[in-house]
Each structure stands twice: as structure tokens, then as C-alpha cells.
Amino acid sequence: MSGGGPGGMRGGPFGRGFMTDEEKANQPKVTPALLKRVFSYLTPYWKQLFLALLCITVSSILNMMPSILTGKIIDEGLLKQDLRALLFYILLSLATTLGASLIGVADSYINTWIAQHITYDMRNQMYRHLQTMSQRFFTTNNQGDIITRMTSDIDGVERVITSTFSSILSNSLTLIVALVAMYQRNWILATIGIIIVPLFTIPTRKAGKTRWSLTQESQARNDEINGILNETLSVSGQLLVKLFGKEKEEYHRYRKANRRMISLNIKESMAGRWFRVVLSTFTSIGPMLIYLVGGVLMMRYDSSITVGDISVMVALLGRMYMPVNSLLNVQVDWIRSMALFSRIFDYLDMPVEIKSKEDAVVLDDPKGDIVFNDVSFGYEEDRLILKNVSFELKSGNSIAIVGPSGSGKSTIINLIPRLYDVKSGSVTFDGIDVRDIELSSLRDKIGVVSQETYLFNGTIRENLKYAKEDATEEEMIEACRKANIYDFIKGQEDGLDTMVGNRGLKLSGGEKQRISIARLLLKDPLIFIFDEATSALDSISESKIQEAIDPIVNEKTSILIAHRLSTILAADEILVVKDGQIVERGTHKELVKAGGVYQELYETQFSRAEQE
């Protein structure tokens, strides 16, 4: 598995051959269990791994042959003036070089094939696992971090397989072959070479650490400059700069950051120059010592060593430099690799909070009666959002849930399709606790239109078919008519094939909401839930959406969270929620007459919204 070359993941002599303080603090504990789990991903591909190992072994031997044959070329060809021998060893050297390159290509392909298939397996496993996670997971974890685990971290696994693992194997085999070849020639010169090799790593590590430190600082300065540019050259930022007359101050701030950046770039560049001076000096010491000791052995002690032997030693010594340096830093690469797997396993080991029981009930011809029985719930252990909530929604009826912002209205409806589970009490569907119902069976009977409508980046048709894949053209048109959006679609050049843009950004808020209602009508659930479906829209859009919702409320079992009085009046019962409790319930007239929380909401919100 030689895809990464001798430099491995480090990226050459200036690579990260050491760990940052953060990496040192967070380095994983490498246990037999962790290693077993890591290598379990390699097990299905053991045949390919064996073939890759065979390729590395043969390639390492063949790569050494030109250096070894150098001695034959000198001793047998040049010094003896044997043209036939000279041509033979030159052609043999070329053949071994070509053979090593061809085997290297095969190894690279096998290695890449293994890495791609392992990352394919890991991505599938991670995506399947993430799909089973509860809504709590996605609301409490950073979305960028979730995407990073799915992309960068798993992509890093490919680099680990093609670089770190392959680097360890290829560098180790290269060293073994080189050492065997050197000691076969002359143990004295081989020992001299081995003593010199570690000295080569001193300037490499020193310069690498210095340059990495400068690179980190330079990156920080670069981030600072980008921050200034983003702040001051954006539309809003430029407006603020102009209105406050801060052009001169911002220019001086940018110039100061730019000067620091230039200074660091010069230092970083010069660190590399001095490194090359020192490195060239150290790399010359080894060959010079071999020439010196070999010459003394030949001249003073009448040794059997030849000029070709000395040339071979020098060539093999040169071959050892990079593998030794890479292996000295292999601990860092290994720890980084294990840290990468640990991050992935952290997510894969997260328990599935909401899942179906093994003996879960599949709803068969349900009616759709919903009952909340003394339900308490909180997103955090020590803070309840809902407290002892009880109510009943009979099939065919509708209820409206109203209350101040943050009172727990949306939380109530999130418990019905089991986006979260109750802390105490129960939510039942046709008398069955929703925790005992098979998840897909439960959620298939429930449809939700939320305040924040989400459309996929595709066509209107594709978004509609997300609810019903085999929906016919007639069914989609009928759903769009009922949702009061078909006139808009008909007016578009591409009709149902009109692109909606990322998250539906090519459409207005009202158009997106009506498409989401049409999508819900195609799903044809047993229970319709509208969570502030007309919130934050202009009065015209709100009116069109209301025209679409009203027939659904009259015909279907519905739950509405709304601020529009006409929507509330359409419900059979109104629940008033405050501080996570149902404080009032009844019809509009009853609640206004009671003079409580509802009357206050009516006077401050509902009636004003209706007038507007």
C-alpha cells in the first residue's frame, strides 16, 4: 500500500511531524478494543490487503536493485572494461526500475480500491445511524460538526489507509531490504551508515517544528485579514464604515495586519532556506564517511571491498534517509489516525434515543384519536417545558393551541410523531402509547406544516413526489389546486418542473408554504398539524394559505397553532397554554367571556392580526 510514499501524511520534511498542544491534550487512548474495531473494517478485504502487501514487498526489493546493481556496473562493467557486462547490468537496472514502477501502479490501484470501499462502508454506516438519531441530536449538536464527521473525517480515513498505513509498511520494508543489502556487502560500512542516519533527522525535525509554528501563526494572521475583509467589504459592513466615516481607520487596521502577515511569510520562507543548507551538509557527511572508511580499508588493510561496494553503500544510505525520518514521526501520524477513528466511533456509538420496540404495533385501519395523559417534558433534565398536560382530540375534530411565545405549543405537537419522548405521562394514538407503535407506521399517519418550510433544491414536481413517489400528474395538480398554488405553477414557464432553488429560495414565503401544503395533501395523513403556517407572511400570502387550510380543518382531524382569529374560530376547541400548562380550554366565546389569558391574547394579538 504505497500510495502515500515515504512521506506519508506528513507532507514531506516540513509536514506536521509533531503534535499541537490541542492534539496532545485530546489524543485518544489506543486500546486493543479500538485497534480491533479499526481493523474490522479491513477484514472483508483481506485478499486485496494480502495482494497489496505482496506488491509492497516486491516493489521495495526491486526499488533497491538499481542501487545494488550500481556496484556491478562499476566493478564488472567499467573497471573490467567489459561492455557486455556493462550493458547487461544497465538493462537489468532499467528493467527492475520499470518493474518496480509498474508494481507500484498496481499497488496504488489496489490500495485506493480498498480505501474507497472502506470509506463507502463507513459513510453508509454513518448515514444510516444518523438517520436513526432523534430530533434532540440535531438540535443540540452543531450541524457543521455533523457534516464534518460525514465528510472530512471519513475522507481522512481514506488518507490514513493510502498514506499512514502504507507509509509504515513501505518504509519499514525499504529499511529492512536496505539494511540486509548493506550488511551483506560490508558490516563495517553498514554500521557507519546506520550511525550517521539518525543525525539526518535532527535538522528535519527542528526546521519542521519551526516552520509549522510559523505556518500556524501565519494562518492566524490570514484569518485576521479575511475577517477584516469580510467585515468591511460586505454590503452591510461598507455601509456602516461609510456612515461612521471609518475608512481611514479601517485602512490602517488592514495595513497593520497585512504587514504582520508579510513578515511571517518572509520568516517562513527563510526557515526553509536555512533548512536546506543544513540538510545538504548532513546528507553529505554519511557518504563522505563511507568513502573515507572504505578508502582506508582498501588502501591500508588490503580489504576485499571494491569501488562498486562503496558506491552501493552510498546509494543505499541515500535510500534510507526519508524512510527513517518518516518512521521516527510515525507515532504522530498513528495517533492522528486513531483520533480520526475515535471521532467517527464517538458518533457511531451514540445511542438511538427514539426507536421502535421489537414488538411494536403496526397501525391497521386507525381512527386517529389522540390523547395526552398528564404529560410532562423537558429538553433538559432539570427544566420542564410541559407540565402535566392533558387533553383529547377525537377523530374528525380539530383543536387550536394558542399561548404566548415560548409557552410550549410546538413542543406539544412534537411529541405526537415521537420526535421526542415524554418524561412522564403518555401520548396515545387510538388508545396505544405512541412509544409502542412502529415509528414509520405512526409517522405515516401524521402530517406537519411548520413555520419554517423546507424544500429540497430541485423542481416543484420533485418536492411534491417526496410525499408520494408514484403520484400521477392529475394527483399533483389536484393537490396544488387545493393548496391554492396551482395558478402560480401554471403561470411558470416550466410548470411543475420549475426549479425552487436551495431551500426554495427562488420562491416567496407564501409560495413555499402552499407547496408544502400540497405536498402534505399528497401524503394524505390521518392527522394534519399546522404549526404557525401563516406566521411572518404578508396579508395576501396569509389569506391564500388560509383558504387552503380552512377546508382541511373542516374535513380532517387537525391541530392548529395560529395567531389568526379565523383559523382559531374554525377549531372545535381552543387550548390556551402558558408556562407549559393548559390554563384554559373551550370555545372562543367561552374563553373571551372568562376574561383570562385568552382574552388578553385576543385583545393584543388575534384581533389586531385580523384587522391587519
N, C-alpha and C positions, 0 to 999 in steps of 0.2 A: 504494500500500500504506500507507494512512494509519491503520491500526488503532491504532497506539500513540500518535498525537497528537504534538504538537510536543515534549512532554517526553521521548518515547522511553522507554528503560529506566530512566532516572534517577529517575522518580517525582516530577517537579516540582523546584522550586528547592532543596529540601532533600535531593534524591536523591544518590546516590553519584556526584558529578561529578568524582571523583578516585579514584586507586587506593590501596589499602592497601599497606603495606610488603611483605606476602606476595605480593600481586598483581604488584607491581613486580619482585620477585625471580623470579617464575615466569612472567612474561609470555612468550608464545610468539614465536618468530621468524616473522614473516609473510613468506612466500616466494611467488613465482609458482606454485610447485607446490601449496602449501597453498590458495591462492586458487582455483586451477583445480579442485582437489578439492572445495572448498566449493561452488563454483558448478555443479559437475557434478550436484549434487542438484536444482538449479533447472532444468537444461536440459530434462528431459522435460516441464516445464510452461511452456515459453517462450510459448505462446499466451496462457495465463492471465496470465503476467507482463506481456506487452505490453498486455493489456487493463487490468490494474491500473495500469500506468504511464500509460496514456491517461486513466484515471479520476482519477489524482492531478493530472495536468496540467490537465484541465478543472476539477476541483474547486478547485485553487489559484487559477485565474483567476476563477472565479465567486465564491470567497470574498472576493476583493479588490474585486469590483464594488460592494457596498454602501458601502465606504469612498470609492471613486471617485465614485459617484453622489451622495454627500453634497454635493459641490461643486455639482452640477447642481440639487439640491433647494434649496440656498441661493441660488445665483445666478439660476437660471432660474425657480424657483418662488416663493420667499419674497421676495427683493429686488425682483423684477419684478411681484410680486403676480399671478402667472399660475396660477390654480387648476388649469387643465387640465394644465399642465406639472408642477405640484407633484404631482398625483395620478399622472400617468404615471411620473414618476421614483420615487415611493414604491412604486408597484405593481411596477415593474421591479426595484427593490431587493429587495422581498419575494420576487419570482419567482426572482431569482438566488440568494438565500439558501436558498429551498426546493430549487432545483435542485442547489446545492452539497451540501445535506444528503442528498438522495436519491442523488446520485452517491457521496457518502461512504459511505452504507449499502451500495451495490453494491460499492464498493472494499473495504470491510471484509469483506464476504462472500467476495469473490474471494481476498483476502489470507489470510483464515482457512482457506479451502478449500486453497490452496497449502500453507500451513504444516502443516495436518493431514495432507495427503498425503505431504509430505516426511518428517514425523516417523513416519508409518506405514511408509514405506520404510526409514527408519533403524532403527526398532525391530525390524522383521523381519530386517534385515541383521545387527543386533547379536545378536539372539536366536539366529539360525541359526549365527552364528560362535561364540557362547558354548557352544552345544551340541556343537561340534566340539572344544572345548578339553579337554585331558587332565585327569585327576584331580589332577595336581600343581598346575594352575592354581587349582583350587577350594580346595585345602588350603593354598596359600601366599598367596593373595590374600584380603583382608578381604571377607567376604560383604556387609557393608554398602556397601563401595565398589563391588562388582559391581552391586548393586541400584541404587545411585545413578547409575551410568553408564547403566543401562537406563531409569531413570525421570526423575530430576531433570535430568540433563544433557541428555537428548533432549527433555524438556519445555522446557528452556531454549532449544533450537533454535527451537521454535515462537515463543517470545518474541522471539528475535533477528529472525526473519522478519517478525513482525507489528509489532515495535516498532523495533528498531535500524535495519534496512534501510529500513523505511517512513518512519521519522523522518528519516533522511538525505535521502531523495528528496523528501518533502513539505516539509520545512523549506527545502531548497535551492531548490525551485521557488517557494515562498512568497516567499523573499527576492528571487529574480530578478524575479518579477512585481511586487513592491512597488517595487524599485529602478527598473525600467523606467517604471512608472507615475509615480513621484516625479520622475524626471528629465524626463519628458515635460511635466510641469506647470511646474517651475521648477528649473533646475540649482543655483541658489544655495541655496534652501531644502532641496533634496535633499542637498546637501553638508553643510549644517549638521546635518541629521538623522543622516547617516552618522557624522559626528564624535562625536555625542552617544551613539549606540547602545552602543559598547564600554564607556562608563562604567557602564552599567546592570549589566554583568556583574561588576563589582568587588564590590559588596555581596553579590551572589548567591553567588559562589564562596567569599567569606570566611565568610558565615553558614553555607553548606552544609558547609564543611570543619569549622567549629566544632561544628555540630550533629551531624555524623557522628561526630566524635571523642567527643562526649558520649554519643551513642547506643551506640557500641561499648563505652564504659566502663559505661554503664547496663546493657547486655546481660550484661557480665561479672558485675556485681553481682546481676543477676537469676538468672544461672546459679548463683551462690554461694548465694542464698536457696533456690532449688529443690533444690540439693544438701543443704542443711541439712534441708529438709522431707522429702526422700526418705530421708535417713539416720535422722532422729529420729521420724518419724511412721509409718514402716513397722512391721509387726508385730514383726519381729526387732529393729529399732532401738529401738522403745519399750520392749521387754523389757530390753534392755541398759541403757538410760537409767534405768529404774526399779531394776534390780538394783544399779546402781552409785550410785544417788542423785544423778544429774547433772541433774535437772530445772531447777534454778536456773541452773546454768552454761550449759545449752543455751538457756534463755530469753534470757540476756544476750547470747549469741553471735548469736541470731536478731535481737534488738533492735538490736544494733550494725550488722549487715548491712542491716537494714531502714532504719535512719537514713541510711546512706550512699546507699541507693537513692533515698530521698525527696529528699535534697539534690541528686542528679544530675538527677532529674526536674524540679525547680524550675529549675535552670540551663538545661536543655534547652528548657523552655517559654519562659523569658525570652530565650534566644538567638533564638527565632523572633519574639518581640515586637519586639526591637530591630531585627531584620532588616526587618520590615515598615515601621518608621519610616523607616529609611534608604532602603529601596526606593521608598516613596511619594515621598520627596524627590527621588531621582534620576529617577524616571519623570515628575516634574513639570518638570524642568529642560528636557528636549527640547522639549515643546510650548510652554513659555514662550518659549524662544529663537526658535522658529519664528514664534510670534505677534509677538515683538519685531521680528525681522528683516523679516518680511512686512509689518508695520505701517509700519516705516521706509521700505521700498521703495514702499509705496502712498502714504504721506503726503509724503515728501521728494523722491522721484525720479520721481513720476508713472508708476510701473510699471504694466504691463498686468495684473499679478497681481490676483486678486479675492479677496473674502472666502471664497468657495467653494474656491478653490485652497488657501488657508491651512488651511481645515478638512480638506480632503482630505489635505494633508501631515501634519497632526497625527494623523488616523485611520490613515494608512499607517504612520507611525512607530510607533504603538502596536502595529500588527500585526507589526512587525519584532522587537520585544523578545525574545519567547520563542524564535523560530526561531534568532536569533543566539546566544543563550545556550546553546541545545541543541547547535548546531553547534560551538561552542567546546569543548564537552565530548565531542564525538563520538569523539575519539581513544580516550578511556577506554572508552566503550561498544563501540567497534570491537575494542579489544584484548581486552575481556572476551568478546566474541563469538568471536573467534579462539581464545581459550583454551578455550572450551567445545567448539569443534570439535576442537581438538587433543587434549583429554581423550578424546573419543569415538574419534578416529582412533588414539590410543595403543592402545586395546583392539582395534580392528578390525585393526590391523597386527601384533598378537601372532601369532607363527607357530603353526600347528596341529602340536602335537608328536606326537600319536598319530593316524594316518590310514591309510587303505587305499592300497596301491600301485595304480597304473593297471592292472597285470596281475595283481591279487590273485586268489587261488584261492578259489572258492566251494565249500564243503564239500558233497559229494554222497554220501549214504549213509555217513556216517563211523562208525567203531567207537568212538572215544573214548580212544585210548591217549595218555597224557600222559608226556612225558619232559623232565626238567630236566637239561641237559648243561653242567656246570661253570659255573653261573650266578652272576654277581656283580652286585650292585645297590646303589645308594645314592640317597637322596632329594636329597642334596647331593653336589657333585662330589668333595669331599675327604673324604667319610665314607661308607664302605661299610656297609650294613646286612646284606647277604648276601655270603658269600664262598665261591666255588667249590662251590655246592650242586648235587648230582646225585642224582636218584632217578627211578624209573619207576613209573607207575601203569597197569596193564593194564585194558582194558575189562572191566567186571563186578566188578572188585575194589574194595577200599576201603583207605584208609590214614588213620591218625590222626597228627596232628602235635602234639607236646607240647614244652613247654620253659618256662623262666622268663619272666616278663613282660618284653617288650622284646627278646626274642631274635630276632624276625624271622618269627614264624609267619604273621601276617596278611599280611606283605609277600610271602611265597611265593605265597599264593593270589591276590593282586592282580595278579601277573604272568601268570596263566593267561588271563584275559579281556582282557589288554592294557590294564589301567588305567594301567599304566606299562610302559616298555620296559626290557629288561635292559641293563646297562652292558657286560657281556661274557658269552660263552656263548650258550646258546639254550634256548628253551622250544618244544617241538614238539607238535603235535596230529596224531596219525596220521602221524608222520614228517615233517610240514610245519611249518616255522618259523611260529609264530603271527604274525610280522611280515609273512609272505607271504600270509596268509589275509584275505579280505574281512572287515572288522570286524563287520558285522551278522551275517554267516554264522557267525563264531566265537562271538560273544556269545549268539547264539540257542541254541547247544548247551550253554551253561553257566548254571547257576542258583545263586544265593548267598543264604543266610540269615545275616545278620550279627547281631552282638550288639546293635547299635542299629537296631532295626526302624523303618522309616519307612512310615507310612500317610498317604495323602492325606486332606484334610478333605472327607469325603464319606461314602457308605454303604459297608457291607461289600461289597455287590454291586459297586459301582464300583471298589473296591480290588482285588477278585478279577478283574474284567474287564480290569484294566490288563495282566494277563498274557496274557489271551486274550479279545479283544474280542467274538468271536462265541460265547463259551461258553454252553452251554444251562443251564437251571435244574438239570437232573439232573447235569451235569458239575460244577457248582459245589457241589452238595450232596455228591456223592461225594468231591470233593477235601477238603471240610470234615470229612467223616467220617474220612477217612484222616489228617487233621491233628489229629484229636481235639478239634475245636472246634464240631462241629455241634450237640451237646447244648446248648451255651451259646447258639448262634444261635437254635435252636428255642425256647428259653425267653424270648427277647426279643419284645416286643410287635410290632415291625416286622420281625422275622426278618432276612433278608438285606438289608433296606432300613434297618437300624439305623444311625444316624449314629455315626461313630467319633470325631468331634471333630478339632481341629487336631493333626496328628501322632499321631492315635489316642489323645489324652489321656483320652477317656471310657472307655477300656479299661485293664485291668491289663496289666502287662508280659508275663505268660504268655499272655493272650488275644491280644495283638498278635503275639507270636511265632508262635502257632499259625495265625493268619490269614495271616501271611507264608509259612508252610509250605504252607498250602492254595493260596496264590497261586502258589507255585513248582511245586506239583504240577499246576496248570492249565497252566503254561508247558510242563511235561513236557520238561525239558532232558535232554541225554545225560549230563551230569556234574552231580552235586549237591555243593555245598560248604556246610558248616555251620561258621561262624566264631563259636565261643563262643555258640552259640544258646541255651544254658541258663544262661549266666552271669548273676549278680546277680538270680536269681529265687528265690522261696521253694520249699521242697521239694515242695509239692503241684503247683505250676505246672511245676516242673522234671520231675517224674515224668510229667505228661501230655504234655509236649513230647517226652520221651524215648520214650514209647510211640508217638508219631507218627514219630519219626526212625528207630527200630530197623528197621521193615520196609523203609524206603527204603535204608538201609545194606546190608541183606541182598540187595536186588534190583537196586540201581543202582550205577553207578560213583560212588564218593563220596570226598570228602576231609573229614575232621573235625578241627577244633581244639576240644578239650574238656578239662574238668577232671574229668569224671565217669568213674569207672573202668569202669562197664558199657559206656559208649559207646566207650571206648578198646579194651576187650576185643573188641568187635564187629568191629573193623577187622582186615583181613588182615595188615597190617604197621604198626608204630609207628615213626615217625621222631622222634628226640629232637634238638631244635635248641637250641643255646646260642651266644650271641655271633655269630649269623648263619651258623653252620656246623652241618651234621648230624654230631653227635658220636657218636650211637648209632642202631642200627636193628635191628628184629627183633620177635619176639612178646613178649607180656607176661612170660611165664615166662623167656625168654632174657634179657631186659633186667634183670629183678629179680635173676636169678642172677649177672649180670655185675657188680652192685654199683657202678654208676656214677651218672651224673646222673639217670637214670630211677628208680633205686631211691630216691634222695633225694627226688625229686618224689612218688613213690608213698607214701613214709612221711610226708611233710609236707603233701601236698595231696590226692592221689587217694583214699587210704584214709579220710582224715578226712571228705572230701566224701561218700563212700559211706556212712559211718556216720551222718552227719547226715541 
